[in-house]
Structures are given as C-alpha cells and as structure tokens.
Amino acid sequence: MKLSGIRVLDLSSYIPGPYLTMAMADHGATVVKVEAPGGDHTRHIGLKDGPDTVYFRNFNRGKHSIVLNLKDTADHAAFLRLADEADVLVESNRPGVAARLGIDHATLAARNPRLITCAISAFGQDGPRSGRAAHDLALEALTGVLGANQGNDGQPAMPALPLSDYLSALNGLSAVLMALYARERTGRGDFIDISMQEALLSATANVLGPTLAESRQPVIGHERTTGGAAFYRWYACSDGEKLALAGQEPKFIAALLGHLGRSELVPLCDAPGPHQQPVVDTLAAFFASHTLAEAGALLDRIDVCWGRVNTYPQALEDEQIAARGFVLTDDLGRRHLGPPIRFADEPARVTLRAPALGEHQDLARKGW
C-alpha cells in the first residue's frame, strides 16, 4: 500500500484529525492513537452497534490505541520515545497546549528532524482569535457560510455536514503528503498549521464573485448555485418524491425545455436571477404531474443532469454505491463507509475494526 512503513502519532479527537489519520491507516500507515485516560470523547457519543460507538469507529478504524497522561513523567517519556521514530504527528489542541505539555514541534523536531507535525485548530496558530475554542457551527457562522445557507424563510438553516471539519482534514492530509514528498529530497520534516476557518473560507471561492469584485454580499436567492437558477434546484414530483436538477450547461437547458416545447424560455437561463421564475414555474408544473420514475426516465433519455433527493438509508443503497462496493460490512454485520481514495495499484486494505481503549499499550513500553 502507498503508505506502508509510515508511522503516525494521532493526538487528535472528534473529526478533523481522526479523518485525516484514518485515511492514512486505510492506505497502510501505522497509526497510533494516543488517548488520555478515559479515552477519546467520541467513544461515548452516539449510538453503539457493537463494542464501539458508530461515531468512534467511523473515524478510528485500523488504528492502534495507547493511553498516556502526558503530564505524567513516565508517560511523557514514553511519548517522546514514540515521537523519536515517528514520521507524522497530528494534533488538534488549542495553540500553546502542545508547548505546555513539552510536545510541540520545535521540541520534538530537535530530537527527530524528520518529523512532520500537522496541527489543526479552529483559527490557526496565531492571530487575535487563535486561543479561542470553536467547533464547526461557529466557523460556518464566521465565514459567512451559515448566513448564506438559508431556508425558504430567509433565515440560516442548520448545516447537515460539519464542512470545516472535513475540509481541514482534507487540506491537512494533502499537506502531510506534500511534506512527506518534500522530505524525500530534503531529509527534513516540517510544521503544518491548518486553520479550520481558513479551510472553510477557501471553499467559498465559487460564490464570492460579488464580494471579491464588488465588495457586497451576494443576493443568496438570486445567485447561480444558491437559488437563482431554475436548473439548479429541487422539484417535487407527483408521488411525493423529490429530484434536483443540477446542470446549468446550455445543452441541458435546451434539451429539457425543447422537449417541453418551451424553447423560448432558454434565453432566460443565460444568467441567474428572479427573471428565471417562468422557467421555475414551467419545470415545477411538469415535475408535479409526473412520478419520480417517469421524470427520471425522461431526464436520462434526453441526458439532463439530475439526482433523486435521497434519505441517508436510500443513499447507502444507491445502485452506483452498491456497484462500486463502497459500503463495507464487517464480521459483526455492521456497515462501514469505504475509502474514497482508490488506486489502481496498491489499493487500500481497510481494517474494519476500531481499537479498544489502550489495546496496544505495549507500544508505550516497547516502541514501534
């Protein structure tokens, strides 16, 4: 596997760090999860469907677990021994905590110059807000994402995904892999500073046109991907099902409106905005008079970009997901999401088991 032989110390919890390190474990890295006495918080959050909570196993499969109190002299020494031979350390403490514990990058790199440290924090390692705690909802609020994610009443809607968590994890993974690649040339590790706020704000690039060009807030309901386009919104079908049109390319617009005998409406779709309402009304009336199966068959036949509005259970049972074997089942009959990174050579070999708390404690005594 691509990362066989890479040693990772994981001091993180919740989503960003564990998602990053799980991806590395899926592709062959040896990941040692260092847990405080009492264990990772997510061992105690949410439903259990076996020895672990679903939350914990979804982010910690294939890892090793040791328990260390880093304020204890012997445990601190054990951690330093592991860090001396590690390739990567991932941590998600507030800035300054690692230094107070004597495990900051400067200290560890003085002993192990090849070490790569990835620190994921809400706001980054410096700046006026660096020491402040924050989870995803606060960051979605601060970046403008929550305010732009509006319901029909014009008020912010609760986000269905913790976007800053996943975006910071993926940026962190990219950075770690870049640093590993660079180390092949330089022999030196590096320190990576990932701000969840910045990771999320960077992902707004496609909707910031009005702000960057004209220093104004986008009119959310009028913009191309947030409600101002007839071919980028959901519609209700006659059987209570819903579908989303999701392609604004001229070929999709011309194909459907031409089929409906309303080609004169095509020019309205050149730009987003309330002037597209006649197109919205036409499409809404069409879908309201057809079942999802009928509408879907037509959209497939004329090659229009669309998707059924699924529930999560329906999403896991989707024929495309099934055909690619993305949902995996372990020996206990529990379902897991597979790795989204697929290599033709050296594919991932996923271990569908999360470690028991302190299961690999010998590593603290014997090392890697």
C-alpha positions in Angstrom: 0.0 0.0 0.0 1.1 3.6 -0.7 1.8 4.5 3.0 3.3 1.2 4.3 6.1 1.9 6.7 4.9 5.4 7.6 4.4 5.8 11.4 1.8 8.3 12.6 1.0 9.5 16.1 -2.5 10.7 16.4 -3.3 13.0 19.3 -6.5 14.4 17.8 -10.2 13.8 18.6 -13.6 14.4 17.0 -13.4 14.7 13.2 -10.6 16.6 11.5 -7.5 14.8 12.8 -9.1 11.4 13.0 -10.5 11.6 9.5 -7.0 12.5 8.2 -5.2 9.8 10.1 -7.9 7.1 9.2 -7.2 7.9 5.5 -3.6 7.2 6.1 -4.3 4.0 8.0 -6.6 2.8 5.2 -3.6 3.1 2.9 -1.1 1.3 5.0 0.3 3.7 7.6 0.7 2.5 11.1 -1.4 4.9 13.2 -1.1 5.0 17.0 -3.9 6.9 18.6 -2.7 8.4 21.8 -5.7 8.8 24.2 -5.9 10.5 27.5 -7.2 8.4 30.5 -10.9 7.9 29.9 -10.4 7.7 26.2 -11.4 9.8 23.1 -14.6 11.7 23.6 -16.3 10.1 20.7 -16.1 6.7 22.4 -19.0 8.0 24.4 -21.1 9.9 21.8 -24.0 8.5 19.9 -25.3 5.0 19.1 -23.4 1.8 19.7 -23.8 -1.2 17.4 -21.1 -3.3 18.8 -18.1 -2.7 21.1 -17.8 0.9 19.9 -20.0 3.9 19.1 -20.6 4.3 15.4 -19.0 7.8 15.7 -15.8 6.4 17.1 -15.4 3.5 14.7 -16.2 5.7 11.7 -13.1 7.7 12.3 -10.7 5.3 14.1 -10.8 2.0 12.3 -7.5 0.4 11.7 -5.6 2.3 14.3 -3.7 1.3 17.5 -4.7 2.7 20.9 -2.5 3.6 23.8 -3.4 5.6 26.9 -0.9 8.2 28.1 -1.2 11.0 30.6 1.2 13.5 29.1 1.5 15.3 32.4 3.0 12.1 34.0 6.8 11.9 33.8 6.9 8.2 32.7 4.1 8.6 30.2 5.7 11.7 28.8 8.9 9.9 28.3 7.1 7.0 26.6 5.5 9.5 24.2 8.9 11.1 23.4 10.3 7.7 22.5 7.5 7.1 20.0 7.9 10.6 18.6 11.6 10.0 18.1 10.8 7.3 15.5 7.5 8.7 14.1 7.1 10.2 10.6 4.0 12.2 11.3 2.2 13.7 14.3 -1.3 15.0 14.1 -2.8 17.1 16.9 -5.8 19.3 17.4 -5.1 21.1 20.6 -5.6 24.8 21.0 -2.4 26.6 20.1 0.0 26.7 23.1 -1.2 23.4 24.6 1.5 21.3 23.0 4.2 23.6 24.1 2.9 23.5 27.7 3.0 19.7 27.6 6.5 19.7 26.1 5.4 18.0 22.9 5.5 21.0 20.5 7.1 20.6 17.1 10.2 22.6 18.0 10.9 20.3 20.9 10.1 17.1 19.0 11.9 18.1 15.8 15.1 18.9 17.8 15.1 15.2 18.6 13.7 13.9 15.3 14.3 16.4 12.5 12.4 14.2 10.0 9.1 14.6 11.9 6.2 16.2 10.2 3.7 17.8 12.6 0.2 18.8 11.4 -1.7 21.0 13.9 -5.3 21.5 13.1 -7.0 24.2 15.1 -10.1 26.4 14.8 -8.3 29.6 13.9 -4.6 28.7 13.3 -1.6 29.1 15.4 -1.5 32.9 15.6 -3.9 35.9 15.3 -6.2 37.5 17.8 -8.6 34.5 18.0 -6.0 31.7 18.0 -6.6 30.7 21.6 -10.4 30.6 21.3 -12.3 27.3 21.2 -14.7 26.7 18.3 -16.5 23.9 16.5 -17.9 23.8 13.0 -21.1 25.8 13.5 -19.2 28.8 14.9 -16.8 28.6 11.9 -19.6 28.3 9.4 -21.1 31.4 11.0 -17.8 33.4 11.0 -17.0 32.5 7.3 -20.4 33.6 6.0 -21.4 30.0 5.1 -24.1 29.7 7.6 -25.6 33.1 6.7 -25.6 32.0 3.0 -27.2 28.7 3.7 -30.7 29.9 4.0 -34.1 28.2 4.2 -37.1 29.4 2.4 -37.8 31.8 5.2 -34.5 33.6 4.5 -33.0 32.6 7.9 -29.9 30.5 8.3 -30.6 26.7 8.2 -28.7 24.3 10.4 -26.0 22.7 8.3 -26.3 19.0 7.6 -22.5 18.5 7.5 -19.6 19.9 9.6 -17.9 21.3 6.5 -14.9 22.9 8.2 -14.1 19.6 9.9 -13.8 17.7 6.7 -12.2 20.5 4.7 -9.5 21.0 7.3 -8.9 17.2 7.4 -8.5 17.0 3.6 -6.3 20.1 3.5 -4.3 18.6 6.3 -4.0 15.2 4.5 -2.8 17.0 1.4 -0.2 19.0 3.4 1.1 15.9 5.1 1.5 14.1 1.9 3.3 17.1 0.3 5.6 17.2 3.3 6.4 13.5 3.1 7.2 14.0 -0.6 9.4 17.0 0.1 11.2 15.1 2.9 12.4 12.6 0.3 14.5 15.5 -1.2 15.5 17.4 1.9 15.5 14.8 4.7 13.7 17.3 6.9 10.2 17.3 8.3 8.0 20.4 8.7 5.3 22.0 10.8 1.8 22.4 9.2 -0.6 25.0 10.5 -4.2 24.2 9.4 -6.9 26.7 10.3 -10.4 25.3 10.1 -11.7 28.8 9.5 -9.4 29.3 6.5 -10.1 25.8 5.1 -13.8 26.6 5.0 -13.4 30.1 3.7 -11.2 28.8 0.9 -14.0 26.6 -0.2 -16.3 29.6 -0.8 -14.3 30.6 -3.9 -17.1 29.9 -6.4 -19.7 32.0 -4.6 -17.6 35.0 -3.7 -17.8 36.8 -7.1 -20.0 39.7 -5.8 -17.9 40.1 -2.7 -14.4 40.0 -4.3 -15.5 42.0 -7.4 -17.9 44.5 -5.8 -17.4 44.2 -2.0 -21.0 43.2 -1.4 -23.0 40.3 0.0 -24.4 38.0 -2.7 -28.2 38.1 -3.0 -28.5 34.4 -1.9 -31.7 33.7 -3.7 -30.5 35.2 -6.9 -27.2 33.6 -7.3 -26.2 30.7 -9.7 -25.9 27.9 -7.1 -28.0 29.2 -4.2 -31.5 29.6 -5.6 -31.3 31.9 -8.6 -31.2 29.2 -11.3 -34.1 27.1 -12.5 -31.7 24.3 -13.5 -30.0 24.2 -10.1 -32.8 23.5 -7.5 -35.0 20.7 -6.4 -38.6 20.0 -7.5 -41.4 17.9 -6.1 -42.9 15.0 -8.1 -46.5 13.8 -8.2 -45.7 10.8 -5.9 -44.2 12.9 -3.1 -40.6 12.2 -4.2 -38.2 15.0 -5.0 -35.4 15.4 -7.5 -32.7 18.0 -8.0 -31.7 19.5 -11.4 -28.0 20.2 -11.1 -26.7 21.1 -14.5 -26.8 24.7 -16.0 -24.9 24.0 -19.1 -26.8 25.2 -22.2 -27.1 21.6 -23.6 -29.1 20.5 -20.5 -31.3 23.6 -20.6 -32.0 23.3 -24.3 -32.7 19.6 -24.1 -35.4 19.8 -21.4 -37.0 23.0 -22.4 -37.0 21.9 -26.0 -38.7 18.6 -25.0 -41.3 20.5 -23.1 -41.9 22.8 -26.1 -40.7 25.8 -24.3 -37.5 26.7 -26.1 -38.4 30.4 -26.0 -37.5 30.2 -22.3 -33.9 29.2 -22.9 -32.5 32.7 -23.1 -33.9 33.4 -19.6 -31.3 30.9 -18.3 -28.3 32.8 -19.6 -27.9 34.5 -16.2 -29.3 33.7 -12.7 -31.9 35.8 -11.0 -35.6 36.3 -10.4 -36.2 36.7 -14.1 -35.9 32.9 -14.3 -39.2 32.4 -12.4 -41.2 31.5 -15.6 -38.7 28.6 -16.1 -39.0 27.6 -12.5 -42.8 27.6 -12.8 -42.7 25.6 -16.0 -40.4 22.9 -14.6 -42.3 22.8 -11.3 -45.6 22.1 -13.1 -44.0 19.4 -15.3 -42.5 17.5 -12.4 -45.6 17.9 -10.2 -47.5 16.0 -12.9 -45.0 13.1 -13.2 -43.8 10.5 -10.8 -40.1 10.4 -10.0 -39.7 7.2 -12.1 -41.4 8.9 -15.1 -39.4 12.1 -14.7 -36.1 10.3 -14.1 -36.6 8.1 -17.2 -37.2 11.2 -19.3 -34.2 13.1 -17.9 -31.9 10.1 -18.5 -33.2 9.7 -22.1 -32.5 13.3 -23.0 -29.3 13.4 -21.0 -30.1 16.0 -18.3 -28.0 16.3 -15.1 -30.3 15.3 -12.1 -30.4 13.3 -8.9 -33.1 11.9 -6.6 -33.3 13.6 -3.2 -32.5 10.6 -1.1 -32.6 9.8 2.6 -29.4 8.5 4.1 -30.7 4.9 4.0 -31.5 5.3 0.4 -28.1 6.9 -0.3 -26.3 3.8 1.2 -28.5 1.6 -1.0 -27.9 3.5 -4.2 -27.1 1.3 -7.2 -23.9 3.2 -8.0 -22.6 2.9 -4.5 -23.5 -0.8 -4.5 -21.9 -1.4 -7.8 -18.6 0.0 -6.6 -18.7 -1.7 -3.3 -18.3 1.4 -1.3 -20.3 0.3 1.7 -18.4 -2.4 3.5 -19.6 -5.0 6.0 -17.6 -6.4 8.9 -17.8 -9.7 10.7 -20.4 -8.4 13.1 -22.7 -7.3 10.2 -22.0 -3.6 10.8 -21.8 -1.3 7.8 -18.9 1.0 7.2 -18.1 3.6 4.5 -15.2 2.6 2.4 -12.2 4.7 1.4 -13.0 7.3 -1.3 -9.4 7.3 -2.5 -8.9 4.4 -5.0 -5.6 3.4 -6.5 -5.4 1.0 -9.5 -2.1 -0.3 -8.0 -1.8 -0.8 -4.2 -5.4 -0.3 -3.3 -6.5 0.4 0.3 -6.8 -2.6 2.6 -9.3 -1.5 5.2 -9.3 -2.9 8.7 -13.0 -2.7 9.8 -12.2 -2.6 13.4 -11.5 0.2 15.9 -9.1 -0.4 18.7 -10.3 -0.9 22.3 -9.0 1.7 24.7 -5.4 1.0 25.5 -5.4 -2.2 23.4 -1.9 -1.7 22.2 -0.4 -0.3 25.4 2.8 -2.4 24.8 3.8 0.2 22.2 4.2 2.7 25.0 6.7 0.4 26.6 8.4 -1.3 23.6 8.1 1.4 21.0 7.2 0.9 17.3 
